[in-house]
């Protein structure tokens, strides 16, 4: 009850998803419930979104800039066939 009263809407959504995952696990263990692809895909998307929600923005920006510098080379010049063009 504390979580639903004081948390923001995104945290509430993650709490509901975690409760559904817990209920699914219990249903699989005790009642033989079969997990289908749609449910598994939904849990994976929710887990990825939770990771992205809690990662600081500085890390996401740094990762993007590192990928761009690796793609274009460290000196800022394009590389074609092993030679640098200016």
C-alpha positions as CSV (number, residue, x, y, z in Angstrom):
1,X,0.0,0.0,0.0
2,X,2.9,2.4,0.8
3,X,4.3,1.9,-2.8
4,X,1.0,2.7,-4.5
5,X,0.4,5.8,-2.3
6,X,3.9,7.5,-2.6
7,X,5.5,6.2,-5.8
8,X,5.1,7.7,-9.2
9,X,3.2,6.1,-12.0
10,X,6.1,4.4,-13.7
11,X,7.3,2.8,-10.4
12,X,3.7,1.5,-9.9
13,X,3.7,0.0,-13.3
14,X,7.0,-1.9,-12.6
15,X,5.6,-3.1,-9.3
16,X,2.5,-4.5,-11.0
17,X,4.7,-6.2,-13.7
18,X,6.9,-7.7,-10.9
19,X,3.8,-9.0,-9.1
20,X,2.5,-10.6,-12.4
21,X,5.9,-12.2,-12.9
22,X,5.8,-13.6,-9.4
23,X,2.3,-14.9,-9.8
24,X,3.2,-16.5,-13.2
25,X,6.2,-18.2,-11.5
26,X,4.0,-19.6,-8.8
27,X,1.4,-20.7,-11.3
28,X,4.0,-22.6,-13.3
29,X,5.5,-24.3,-10.3
30,X,2.2,-25.3,-8.6
31,X,-0.5,-25.4,-11.3
32,X,1.4,-26.4,-14.4
33,X,0.7,-23.1,-16.2
34,X,2.5,-22.9,-19.6
35,X,4.3,-19.7,-20.4
36,X,3.7,-18.6,-24.0
37,X,6.0,-16.5,-26.2
38,X,3.8,-13.3,-25.8
39,X,4.1,-13.3,-22.1
40,X,7.8,-14.0,-22.2
41,X,8.3,-11.2,-24.7
42,X,6.3,-8.8,-22.5
43,X,8.5,-9.6,-19.5
44,X,11.7,-9.1,-21.5
45,X,10.5,-5.7,-22.8
46,X,9.5,-4.7,-19.3
47,X,12.9,-5.7,-17.9
48,X,14.8,-3.8,-20.7
49,X,12.7,-0.7,-20.1
50,X,13.3,-0.9,-16.4
51,X,17.1,-1.1,-17.0
52,X,16.9,1.9,-19.3
53,X,14.7,3.9,-16.9
54,X,17.2,3.6,-14.1
55,X,20.4,4.1,-16.0
56,X,21.7,7.7,-15.6
57,X,21.5,9.9,-18.7
58,X,25.3,10.4,-18.6
59,X,25.9,6.8,-19.2
60,X,23.5,6.6,-22.2
61,X,25.0,9.7,-23.8
62,X,28.6,8.4,-23.2
63,X,27.7,5.1,-24.7
64,X,26.3,6.7,-27.8
65,X,29.3,9.0,-28.3
66,X,31.7,6.1,-27.8
67,X,29.8,4.2,-30.5
68,X,29.9,7.1,-32.9
69,X,33.7,7.7,-32.3
70,X,34.4,4.0,-32.9
71,X,32.3,4.0,-36.1
72,X,34.0,7.2,-37.5
73,X,37.5,6.6,-36.2
74,X,39.1,8.4,-33.3
75,X,40.5,11.3,-35.4
76,X,37.2,12.3,-36.8
77,X,38.0,11.1,-40.4
78,X,36.1,8.5,-42.3
79,X,38.0,5.3,-43.1
80,X,37.6,3.6,-46.5
81,X,39.4,0.4,-47.2
82,X,42.0,0.8,-44.5
83,X,43.1,4.3,-45.5
84,X,42.0,7.6,-44.0
85,X,40.5,10.3,-46.3
86,X,40.6,13.9,-45.4
